[in-house]
Amino acid sequence: MGREVSGHLWLGTLILVKLRYALIAEYANVTGDGKLNLMGVTDRLYAFQFPAIHRDLIIVNSLETENDEDGSNQQVHIQLIDSDGRTLTEVTGQIQIAGGRQVFNQIHVFQDVHFAQAGAYQINVYFNGAQQATLDLELIQIQAPEVV
């Protein structure tokens, strides 16, 4: 666990971590030279009926680190919760931090996410157990188009 210092997460042994951004998108990829491409950045999803399944829910985050030591493993955790605080899905992974400044662009794809009802949902981003971001996600029911 770390503690926050001036908007950065201090992990001890001279490791500083800053969350540059976290977003919900319809599509994302990283080019061979490290550029992040995003399409359809949103905070809303629409469905004709509920329960609904969203095939690919994409969460993108970018972490920046400063470190004077090589070889440190750190944990990233992403969690989707409903309005009652229940976890619908989550993922935990590790990043390897080397010495100096590093930027980690991460794309997390949650497949076949079941949403029981329209309303407010939340995505939480954690780094070594410390919450770094909260993204609001609203599910909205819309009228199905009339077939003529």
Secondary structure as UniProt FT lines:
FT   STRAND          3..5
FT   TURN            6..7
FT   STRAND          8..10
FT   TURN            13..14
FT   STRAND          15..25
FT   STRAND          27..30
FT   TURN            32..33
FT   STRAND          36..39
FT   STRAND          44..47
FT   STRAND          52..67
FT   STRAND          72..81
FT   TURN            83..84
FT   STRAND          87..97
FT   STRAND          100..115
FT   STRAND          119..127
FT   TURN            128..129
FT   STRAND          130..141
//
